[in-house]
C-alpha cells in the first residue's frame, strides 16, 4: 500500500470492504479526472486521478488472482496521475508516484504474476518517466497530446 491518500478514510474503508465497487469508482474517478484535464483544471484532475490510483491500488491488494484488468486500471491511473503532476510542475510528487507504481509492479513481476501485462505497464511508466508522454498512451491508445476517456476499457480488460 502506498503512502498517498486521495480518498477520505471513510471512502477508502468502504472500498476495502466492498471490492465490487472498486471498478465503478475507478472508472468514475478516472473519467472525471480527464474531464477536469480537458478544462485545464489540473488540481481537480490530479485529485480525481489520485482517487482512481488509490482505488486501483486497493484492488491490486485484494484481488487473488490478480487480473490483467486490475493491472491495467492501476497503470492507467498511475500514468494519468504522473502525467498531470508533471503538467503541474509537481516533479517531486510525480517521482514519488512513479516510484510507488514501479515498486508495486516490480513486486508483481517478481511473483510471476501476469508477466506480459506487468512488463507492458512498466514500459508505459518508464516512457512517461523519460518525458516522452507525447509518444505513449495515457489509456492504451495513442493520445496525440490529449487525454481520452477509457470508454469500454474497464469492461474489455
GINORSUL-V190972 format. One record per backbone hydrogen bond with DSSP energy under -0.5 kcal/mol. NH is the residue of the N-H (numbers start at 1). CO is the residue of the C=O. If there is no record, write none. Layout:
nh-><NH | NH>
co-><CO | CO>
//
This chain:
nh-><12 | 13 | 14 | 15 | 16 | 17 | 18 | 21 | 22 | 25 | 26 | 27 | 28 | 29 | 30 | 31 | 32 | 33 | 34 | 35 | 36 | 37 | 38 | 39 | 40 | 41 | 42 | 45 | 46 | 47 | 48 | 49 | 50 | 51 | 52 | 53 | 54 | 55 | 56 | 57 | 58 | 59 | 60 | 61 | 62 | 62 | 63 | 69 | 71 | 72 | 73 | 74 | 75 | 76 | 77 | 78 | 79 | 80 | 81 | 82 | 83 | 84 | 85 | 86 | 87 | 88 | 89 | 90 | 91 | 94 | 95 | 96 | 97 | 98 | 99 | 100 | 101 | 102 | 103 | 104 | 105 | 106 | 107 | 108 | 109 | 110 | 111 | 112 | 113 | 114 | 118 | 119 | 120 | 121 | 122 | 123 | 124 | 125 | 126 | 127 | 128 | 129 | 130 | 131 | 132 | 135 | 136 | 136 | 138 | 139 | 143 | 146 | 148 | 153 | 154 | 155 | 156 | 157>
co-><8 | 9 | 10 | 11 | 12 | 13 | 14 | 18 | 19 | 21 | 22 | 23 | 24 | 25 | 26 | 27 | 28 | 29 | 30 | 31 | 32 | 33 | 34 | 35 | 37 | 36 | 40 | 41 | 42 | 43 | 44 | 45 | 46 | 47 | 48 | 49 | 50 | 51 | 52 | 53 | 54 | 55 | 56 | 57 | 58 | 59 | 59 | 157 | 67 | 68 | 69 | 70 | 71 | 72 | 73 | 74 | 75 | 76 | 77 | 78 | 79 | 80 | 81 | 82 | 83 | 84 | 86 | 85 | 89 | 90 | 91 | 92 | 93 | 94 | 95 | 96 | 97 | 98 | 99 | 100 | 101 | 102 | 103 | 104 | 105 | 106 | 107 | 109 | 108 | 112 | 114 | 115 | 116 | 117 | 118 | 119 | 120 | 121 | 122 | 123 | 124 | 125 | 126 | 128 | 127 | 132 | 132 | 133 | 141 | 141 | 136 | 143 | 146 | 150 | 151 | 152 | 152 | 153>
//
